[in-house]
Amino acid sequence: MTSGFFTLDELGLNLQASGRGVSGMEALEEKSVLEINDLATL
Amino acid sequence: MRPVWETLYRQTPRPAFCQTLDWLHLYLKHSGTRPTLRAFCVDEQGETTGLTVLVERWFDRRCELSLPVIGNETCLPLGANPWGNWVPVGEHLRSEMTRRHVIDLRGLADPEGMTTFSLHAVGWDVKPHPWSGSAAISLKGTWEQYWSQLSPKLRTLIEQGEQQLTSLGQTNFVRIRPQRSECSAPLYEPELYDQCLKISLNDECQLSQSNSVLNDPNRHQFLRDLFPVAWRQEAADLCLLMVGSQPIAFRFHTLAFGHLQTVWTAVDAEYHDLPLATLLLFRTIKDSFQRHDQELDLGPMTADVARDWNGQFVPLSRFVIGNGGPILAAQPPEVDRLNRTKHGDGRYT
């Protein structure tokens, strides 16, 4: 099953299968962001 | 970071070569204003699950953050759930946003409203604005099934065009898809770019419309550098339509895990009575079915042409976050015309 040209699995919307919330946003508090400004570090 | 980047690249749905580190190096080399790089790694339980690259530019006293983009190639967020990147990245950026700042995201897909939803989750009251459209042809199933689903008008154009093509003498479809040998990277021959450039500079579309996004002369220097990089990474796919030993039309795609993205295409104006672009695309798709490719992204496209080719039209949106509105009134990329047959009165059909 697709939405646009993305499948629901690719969109993370196959909730019954994954048991997860939309976009994984339920776990936001567990996420952290590291910013890199130097191309050499990438 | 390169191994992490490559892992996320493999996990990304519908990946494109313009989401690689090699492409980003090229982008920064060719972005004349020397933007500041801001790459955001999203970590979840000790593992990097997403990566979003933005570039920062100052215009007078205002600051714009945008995705790296050249033509129809945009370095979109990476990871198994790229849309989810916007929530932690947005949270990270929100604290530094002032009236001088604007985040201008152009050319994003918004499937099922996922991008809008993620940006709203940050607390940004943002709406998607129409930007451009792309078309993707699924290469699953058989060629015969695909052919039977093309519009009758297009099939007739192809069949008549193929007959006309035989009047030119011996014609050949040549596809070059370099692959690594056991001990060395694929050998790149600069003459291939030169041949494409020659056709491109004599492209019938360019003669009347120089800003067509896939054949914009401003991209030629970038493309000259992209060819060898894509070659070395086994990400190049060059399709040529030849008359004798002379190429008269080409399509250059980048390749990522069976997904082809159209990057550059042109036809020789000398053969303007033939629908060369259509015929070359027809042969390309047929050959891709035989190679078991997965998908061909045609690039900037109108919905009706996408429908003719039994493609999936994907509307792309622009999201502007910031009180001051966009800094650049950038125009959407112009749609390229595939069925380019020029008539005596200058019309294209």
Interface residues (C-beta under 8 A of the other chain):
Chain A: T2 S3 G4 F5 F6 T7 E10 L11 G12 L13 V22 S23 G24 M25 A27 L28 E30 K31 S32 V33 L34 E35 I36 N37 D38 L39 T41 L42
Chain B: M1 R2 W5 P13 R14 L21 L24 H25 L28 T36 L37 R38 A39 F40 C41 V42 D43 E44 Q45 T49 A80 N81 W83 G84 V87 P88 V89 E91 H92 A109 P111 E112 M114 F117 S118 A121 A136 S138 E295 Q312 V314
